Structure formats: C-alpha cells, structure tokens
Amino acid sequence: MDYFLAVQAFNRIVETGSFVKAAAQLNLHPNAMTKLIQALESHLRVKLLNRTTRKVTLTSEGNVYYARMSRVLDQWLEVESEVAVAQSNPRGKIRVDMGTTIATLLVIPALPAFHARYPDVQIDIGASDRTADLASESIDCVIRGGNLSDSSLIARRLGSLDFVTCATPAYLAEHDELSHPSQLEDGHVLVRYFFPSSGRQNKLEFVRGDEQVAVEGSYVVAVNDSHGYLAAGLAGLGVMHTLRFMAQPHLDAGTLVPVLTGWTAVPNPLSVVYMPNRHLSVRVRAFVDWLVEHFATHPHVLH
C-alpha cells in the first residue's frame, strides 16, 4: 500500500464528501480510491468511513484519524515544498478561485510575470461569480470582494475597488438628466446584479457630503454574472452601478458615460483568503505574495 497516497485519498474523500470527486482531484479511478481506503482500514484495523449510495460519513474512529492526519498531511506537503524552495524553485499545482472579471481583467493578464518568476508552478483558476467552498473543493485560496462573512477564514487585504455609475449615450438621450440618486427610483431603470448563490440584490448606496441615499430602483434585466451584467449595460438596458475597472475601457471609448459624478459609493474591499487550518505550501505562499505585490501597483486598486 502507498501509505501517503492512501492518507491523501482519505482526506480528499472527507473534504469532498465523495469518492468520485476525490478520485478526480487525485487523477485516480474511483475503484482505486476504494482499494486504498480498504487497505488503510485493514492496516489500522478500524473502519474509517460509512459509505452508502447517497453519502459518505466518518465513523468516530475516522473522525479522530482525520483531525490528526489532516495536520500531518499538510506538514508533509509543506516540507516537500520547502525542499523545492531550498533549490529556489517552487513547483506543483495550486487551485485558486475568483470572480470572472477579476480573473479576466485584473489577474490573468498579469500572470506572465508570475510564470516568469515561478515557471514550475501550475495554476488552476476557477473563474465564476459563485462563492466557492474552500474545504469541500480543496481550493488553496480565493480572491473575494466585500466584507468577509466567515470569520474563520484568514484574509490578506489586496486593496479596494472603486465604483462608477454610468449608462450608454443612447439611453441617456432618451431619459431625463440624472442629478440625484433618487431619480433612479422614478423615471429611470437600472441594470441589476444578483448574487448567484442567494439571488440577493444589494441596495445602491450613494454619499455626497453628509447626505446618504440608498436606492432599490426598478429594472428590466438582472444578471448573476459580471460579464453578462456589463453586456446588459452596454446594450442600453439601463443605468449601471459597477466596479470602475470593468467599465473604464468603455468610459474611455465613450460607449459608456458616467452619471451622478458628484456622488460616491464606499469602495469594495478585496482580499485573498485561505483556510486557517492549512499550512500554506511555498508555492501557494509565493502566489499570495505575488497577488499582494501585483495589486499594490495596479492603477484600478485603491489603498
């Protein structure tokens, strides 16, 4: 039995809740996973997992074993990475997750610089607007915007992203001039964004001096993907309140026009986040440090 691989298989099954998902992450056949767990249980002379056709659960012995061995496995992997660093050559694969436009507009265009520095590090990027589960999906780190709701996670601040309110020239030509956010409640329509996981829409909040205004507004289109949201705004389907880095090329080209320019919104904080019970491998630490360095000088990021 490959004991190290068997422990890896066990941990991945616990974290994903599935033999099939764990097998895919380790590039193994599900039957191989079954044989590894059987060999591990035979070696330990205890049953670690209860498996039915619908779910996998830990036995009491399995729960104790996972609590201890997950830490041992992290330390084992970290030692291997540190040996690579001693040779000034971090290597291996990392899994990261981030919003679609963060990936396509802010991170991926800069990755050649990371690859030039760390040519042996592979990066699997999950680019979507959903909120990924770091534990069950075995993701090393995520980039998240907004205030973090899960206080158990560790976050490193990357900066903040500014907002802009804008619309197409054609839309503005057909509607009254916008001078106050309250007009978005009457006489104008918005393009709205809703969160994929909850369907929730945030109120739009504007500040000018001591005056604060929160707006719900009506809409004809709401989208749960940031690229789709931008496309709806560019189609003239309403006024868009969006992150400036998304709109800036279109503002520069004149296909979008800023409105309510005397009003501001609280910038959206941006962080790179990872699990507290995971020892960051050297390759993940190198990527996190590079993100901090990259965003520190990015023209669209506030500090």
N, C-alpha and C positions, 0 to 999 in steps of 0.2 A: 504493500500500500504506500502511495505517495502521501505521507502524513501531512505535509504542508498543504498540498492541494486539497486533501480531504477537509482540513480545517477551513480553508478558503471556501470550499463548496458549502460547508455547513453554515458559515457566516452569511454568505450571499443568499442562501435559502431563507434564513431567518429574516434578513433585511428586506427581501423582495416578497416573501410570503409565497414563493412559487418555485418548484423545481425547474420548470421550463424557463422562467425569466432568469434565474440564477445560472442555468446552463448557457443561455445566450450570452450573458455577461462574461462568462469564463471561456466561451468558444468551445463548449463541450456538448456532447449529445446528452439528452435527459437520462438515458439509460446509464450513462457513465456516472452521472450525478448520483443515481440510486445506488450503484455499486460502491461508490466512495462512502456514502453515508452508512451503508450496511457494514462496510469494512471498519469504519470508525466506531460504530456502535459495538461491533464484535470485539474490537481492540479494547474498548473501555468497559465492555460487559455491562452496559446500561443502554436503555432506549432514550434517544435524544429528542426524537420528533414523533408526533402523532400526525399521520397523514391520512386524509380522506379524499374523496373525489372532488371536494369543494374547497378545502383549505388545508394549510399546514400549521400546526401549533407546536409549541415547545412543551416537553414534559418538565416536571420540576427539576430533574437532573439536567435536562437540556438547558433550562433557564440559567442555572448556576454555571454550567460549562460555557455558555455564550457570553455571560457577563465577564468571565475571566479571560477567555480565549480571544475575544474581540480586541482587548487591550494588547495581548501578547502579539496578535497578528499585526496590528498597527505598528508596534515597536519593531517587529521583524522586518516589515516593509520599509520602515524608516531607516533602519540600519543599512539595508541594501541600497537605498537612495543615497545615504551619506557616503557609502563607499564610492559610488559614482561621482559624488561631488568632490571627494578627495582627489579624483582624477580630473576635476574641472569639467565634468561632462555629465550633467543630469540627463537621464534618459527614461523612456517609458511613456505610457499613455495617461492623460488626465481627462476627466469628464467635467465639463462646465455647462452652465445653463444661464440664459439671459434673454431679455426681450428681443423681439425681432429687429426693431430699428436700432437698438443699442448694438446688436451684433453687426448688422449690415452697414451702419453708418459710422459707428464710433470704434468698434473693436477690430473687426475683420480687416478693414483697410490698413490697419497698423500692424497686423500680425507678421508681415515680412521682417520687421525689425526684431520681433521676438524670436522668429525662426533663425535669423542670422546669428543671434546670441546663443540660442539653445537648439541646435539643429536636430538633436536626437529626441526631442520631446514631441509627442503626438498629442493633438488637442481634438477631442470630440465635443463639438458645440451643439447643444440643444437650443435652437433659436425659435422661441414662441412666446406668446403673451400669457401663457398659463403659469401658475405658480407650481414649480416643481417640488417634489418631496425629496430632500437630500438623502434621507436614510433609506427609504424603500427603493430608490432608483440608483443608489450607490454613486451619487454625484459628489465630486470633490469640492466644488464651490459654485456659487451663483452670484450674478450681479442683480441687485434688486433696487428698485426705486421706491421712494416713500419711507415713512416711518415704519420700522420693523415691528410686527405684532408678536413675533415669537422671541421672547427674551432669553430663551435657552441657547440661541444661536450666537456665534461670535461674528462681529462685523468690523470691517475696516472701511473707514469713510473714504470715498473717492472724490467727493465734491458735491455740487448741486447743479441741477439743470433748470434754466430759466424758461418761462412760458411766454407765448405771444398769442394774441387774439387776431385773427385775420380772415379774409374772405377773398373770393375772386373778384376782379373788376366787373364782370358781368353781373354777379349777384349784387354788388354794391350799387350798380347803376339802376337796378330795379327796386331798391328799397331805400327807406329814409336814412339819412346820415346818422351814424352811431356816435353819440357823445356821452352816454351814460349807460352802465351795465343794465339798469332796469329796463332799458328798451329791448333787451334780449327776451324779456317776458311778454312783449307786446309789439307786434309789427315785424319781428324777425324770427327766423328759425335757426336752430343750431344743428351742426353735425355732432352727435354724441358718441362717446366711447363707454362701453360697459365691460366689466371685468369678466374674463372667460369662466373663472371658477364659481363666481357668485351671481353674475348677472347684474351686479350693483353698479349704479352710476353715481359719481361724485357730484355734489353741487359745485358750481364755478364760483370761486371767491375772489373778489377784487378789492383792492385797497388804494385810496388816494388821500394822503394826509391822515386825518383822524376818521375818515369815512370808510366804512366797510360794507360791502354789498355781497350777498350770496344769491346766486341765480340758478333756478332749475331750467326754465325755458322749454319751449316745445321743439320737436324735431320731426323730420320725415325719415331720417336714416340714423340708426345707431349701429356701431360696428364693434366687434370684440378683438380686432386685430389692428395693430398700429399702421401697417401699410394700407389696409383697407380704409382705415379712418382718414388717412391723408388723401387717398384717392377720391373719397367722397367729398372732401373739402375742395379738391382741385376740380371736381365735376360741377361745382357751384351749387351743391345741395344745402348749403347753409353756412353760418359763421362757425369757425373752428377755433377752439381754445386748446393749443397744443404746445408741446415742447419745442423751443425755438430751433434746436439743431435739426429737427425734422423739416421745419418749414423754411429755413434760411435760404437754401438754394432757389426756392420758388419765390421768396421775397426778393432776392437779388435779381431774378429774371423778370419780375413784375407780374407773374402769373398768380401771385397772392399779394394782397395789400394789407398792411397792419391797420387795425382799428383800435379804439379805446387806448390810444398810446399814452394818455396821462394816467392810466390806471396800471397797477402792478398786481402780481399774484405771488404768493410765497413760493420760492423755488423748491423744486422736488429733490430731496436728498438722495444720493446714490451711494451704494455700499457694495463691497464684495463680502460674501457671507459664507461661513462654513460651520460644520458641526463642532461643538466643543469637545466631544469625546474622541475626536480623531486627531492623531498626531499628523500634522501636515508633512507629507513627503517633501523632499527637497525640490522635486520638480513642480509640485503644486505651490510651494512657498515661492519658488522663482517666478511662477506665473502671477501670483498675487502681488508680489513686489513690483513686477513689471506693470501690472494694471495701475497700481498706485502712482508709479512714475509716469506712465503714459497720460493718465487723466490729469495729473498735476500741471501739465503744459498744454492741454487741449483747449483751443480757443472757445469752445462752446460750454466749458465746465467752469462753474463759479467756485471760488474758495473763500 
